[in-house]
Amino acid sequence: MGAFVTSLKSNFISMIYSHIKAIIYPLGIMKVKNNTVTNNDNKADENGIDKLKDLENEDVEYRIGTLEDLNDIMRIDYETFKDGEVYSYYIWNMLLQDKTFFVAIKDKQIVGYNVCADLPQYLPTEIKNFVKENNIPILIIIMSFAVSEKMRGKGVGNGLMKIMLNYFQHKAPISIGLQVRKSNTPALNLYAKHGFIRHDIELHEYYKGTNPENGLFMYKYLV
């Protein structure tokens, strides 16, 4: 998050009054069991959700998030990014109203989330230049991605990536990008596993807070 959080805060008032069309659709809920996917909404397979397979944890459900999930998302956000990079309640509430995001559920409790957005005006200059130089019409950014501590290493992050990619694949051609700490090896490995390419962009002092660090930019084209 890093500088993106700072940019959001400084532009918070103007964003409230700007209308960003929501791209949230009712995809139903999915459950992964015995390496297959079932859902309670036959329309879900139109968006590729039924293609989610091969998760390590068969008791996790995935669905499009709602505003009712805000408190749980903030809990995981603080648990994961408690070095000062957490979003405020007001920013979260605004973002979740206008964006597409996905949640993972186990035992009726949210254990992970993936929040995506198309906010070109708030991208770091280096990424804006990348978009312009490569003539990318739409760059969806993974704004925040986290799994609760107790569920890490159990396939939840993998599942959240799959549902997100399946969803946006049906909107291709489209590009997806993200920023990640240089030292976050598990995240770098997860993104690379799903086809994200590390660009030569290095975001200097992108992560501030109590543990400052440069960030890396990764992207994936969906065609």
N, C-alpha and C positions, 0 to 999 in steps of 0.2 A: 504494500500500500504506500507507505512513505510519503513522497512529495505529492502523490495523488490525493492523499488525505488533506494536506495543507491547501492544495488547489481547490478541493471541494469546499473546505471551510470558508475560504476567502470569497468563494463565489456562491455561497449557500443561498443568499437572498435572491440573487438573479435566477438561480435554478428553480426556486419555488414557483416563480412566475412564468417560467418557460415550460411549454407543454411538450413532453416527449412521449410519443405514442407507445403504449405498452404492447409487448409482444408475448404476453402470457396467454396460453391456451389451456383448456381443461383436458389434460392428458390422462386423468385417472391415476390410480396407484398401482405399482408393480411389486411383485414379490418374486425373489429369486429362490428357486428351490430345485435341488438335484440338477443344477446347471441348465435349467430352463427358466423361462420367464412367463408369468401369468399376470393378467391385469383385470380389473373390474370394469373396463371401458373398452368396448370393441373398436372405438374410434382411435384408441391410443396407437394402434399399429400404423395408422396413416402418418404418424410423426416419427416412426422408426423406433419407438420405445420398446417394441417387442423384440428388437435385435440385441438387447442387452443380455449377455451370456457370460458364463465362466467366471462368476464371482467366487471368491474364497469363502464368503460367509453367506450361507443360504437363508439366514433369518433376517436379512436387512431388506427393507422396502425403500423404493425411491419414487419421488413424485415432484411435480412443480410446487414451489413454495407459495405460501400465502402470508398476508400480514400477521395472521395469528401465530406464525412461527417466529416472530421478531425476537421475543424474549430468549428463546432457545438459541437463536443464531447469535445474539449478543453474548450469551453465556459462553459459547464456544469461541467466539471472537476474542473475548477477554482472556480466556484460558490459554489461547494460542498466541496472541499478540500483546501480551500484558507488559511489553517494554515501552509502551507509550504510543503505539501505532493503531490503537483501536478507534473505531468510528464512534461518534456520539449517538445517542438515541435518535435525535432529530435527523441526522444525516442518514442513518439506517432506515428510518421510517420513510423518508423521501425516496431513497434509492429503491427500496423494495416495492413501492407503489408503481414505479415506472419501468422496472426492469424484469428480465427473465432470470429466475434462480431456481436451484434444485436442492432438495434436501434428502438426506438418508435417515431412515427411521429403524430403530430396533427396540422391541418391547414398548412400543408406543411413545418412545422418546427420540427426539432428533439428536443424531450423533455426528452429523456432518452436513456441510452445505457448500454450494458453488454458486456465487453471484456473478452474473455476466451483464455487460452494458455496452452500448454504443455511445460513447461520450467523446467524440474527437476533439472538442474544444478544450478538454481538460487533460489531454495527453502531454507528456513531456515533449519538449522541442525535438529531441532526437527521434522519437517515435513518429511525430508529425512529419518530419523530413522523410523517414522511411516510407510512410504511407504515400506521400506525394511522389517520391522518386519511383515507386513501384506501381503507381496508378491503381491503388487499392481503393475500390469504391466504399466498401464497408469493412471496418475492423472492429470486431467484437472483442472487448477486453474482459478477461477474467479478473474482476476487481478484488474479490476475496474468496479464498478457498481454504477450508479448514475441516479437520476431523477431530472429534473429542479425544482426549489423551487415552482414555481407556479402550478406544476402538482403533487406534493406529496399528498398522501392520496386519490388518484383518481384511483387506480388500475393499474397504469403504471408499477410499480415495479413488481407487481404480473404477469402482462402480459409478461414482459421481462424474468422472471424466467420460465414461462411456455414454451415460444418459445425455450429457451435454453435447457430445460430438454427434450422437444419433439425432438429437433434436435439430441442431444447426445444419447437419448434412442435408436435410430436406429443405433448406433455404439457400443451398449453394447455387452459384459460386459465392463464397464468403470466406473471410479470413478471421482467425482467432489469435489473439496475442495475449501475453502476460508478462508481468515483471516478477522476478524472484531474486532472493538473496543469493549472492555468489557462494555462500557457505552452506546453503540448504541442499545438501546432497540428496536426501530422500525425495524432495520435490523435483529437483532437476532430473533424477532418474525416472520418476513417474511421468513427467511431461515428455521426456524423450521416448519413453515406452509407447506413448500414444501419438508419436509422430511429430512432436513439436521440435523445431529447429532453432538452435541458438544463433542469434544474429550477432554481428560484431559490435553492436551497440552496448556500451557499458554506461549505466546511469550513475554518475558520480554522486556520492552521498545521498542516494535516493532514499535509503532507509535511515531515519534519524532516530528519535527517541533516545533511550538509554543505551542502545546497542547499535550505533551507527555503522553502516556498511554500504558498499556500492551494490547496485542491482544489475541484473542481466535481463535482456529482452529475448523472448522466445515467441515463435509464431508457427501457425499451421494453415495451409490453404486447403479449403474444402471445395471440391469441384464435382 
